[in-house]
Amino acid sequence: MDELHEGVHSLVGHTPLVALRYIQPELPARLYAKLEGQNPTGSVKDRIVLRMLERARREGALAPGQKLIEASTGNTGLAVAMFGRRFGHPVEICVPESVYPEIGRLLTAHGATIRWVPRQAGIKSALAVAASVARDEGAFFLDQFGNPENVRTHYESTAAEILEALPRVDAFIAGIGTGGTITGVGRRLKEANPHCKIVGVEPRLGVHVQGLMSLDDGFIPPLLDESLLDAKLLVGNRHAVDHARRVLAMEGLFVGISSGAVMHAALRVASRLGAGNMVLMFADGGAKYLSTELWDAPAPDAAYDPDDPLDDVLWW
Ligand SMILES: Cc1ncc(COP(=O)(O)O)c(C=O)c1O
């Protein structure tokens, strides 16, 4: 039966888990993708932002009309801009200049003020600027990198949804940005099945994959529980882009670049795992990356080569 929704907040989460049947049909493993691009602002970040704001309002940490500040390379900023305005708060987002042009335009469309930080200073400096605005202006800093509600949201909602749709999960593959997704979901999936392999995906050092962090860059996200990880794959930009295009061409799913990185990593994991159910986190959709050359070339149709030497893989 179709549901009647009470407002945009009730559209967050309950995203589809869809079988990927065409991209590598001969694999013994079954692959399922969690389509987070179907959240209202188009990414997984709607989940954590809504819960952070609701909790802060409930506990009185956030006053009516108080300004919101956050540091983001895009998705979290969009979620804060949308829900912040919806709840009556002015919103300012600290954004590194290296983000794709669509991010600035979307933030503006959502009525947010943008504070640009220099390209080379990256998210670390955006975080410092956001913390100082919070101090100087009395703004409420959501702090996605340090707020425990981030992990709790994924433990209580994202993981619960996955297990409801697929009670046995043998491997979970997700990108690492704040580490909130992999820590919260990973913890719950391991409780359900202690043999479930938790695989984190990072960009290789110096490579830009929107939303992901290289831990080798010297920034360990404080929320990330590395003890949960059974493997870590460092993915290059070419692999991420090729696989985002392949997912679109073969499965008909228009996903973002970090999802391409996850897809690439998952195929490597699959060749090692054998039979089993694998869940892939597709954190956002592809439309936000239209200004890149990502979609210009025809999708590669060569068979996937699991022995491609270009990745660094740290296995269980
Ligand atoms: C597109 C995209 N993929 C993956 C991630 C990683 O998620 P998390 O921050 O929960 O580690 C992010 C986070 O910003 C993202 O924006």
The ligand as an ORCA input file, in Angstrom:
! r2SCAN-3c Opt
* xyz 0 1
  C      29.553     10.934     -1.840
  C      29.993     10.384     -0.545
  N      30.339      9.099     -0.439
  C      30.750      8.581      0.735
  C      30.854      9.321      1.876
  C      31.361      8.699      3.156
  O      30.437      8.631      4.213
  P      30.855      8.821      5.720
  O      31.071     10.290      5.964
  O      29.709      8.300      6.514
  O      32.126      8.063      5.997
  C      30.509     10.640      1.785
  C      30.659     11.463      2.959
  O      30.754     12.668      2.926
  C      30.064     11.201      0.562
  O      29.716     12.503      0.460
*
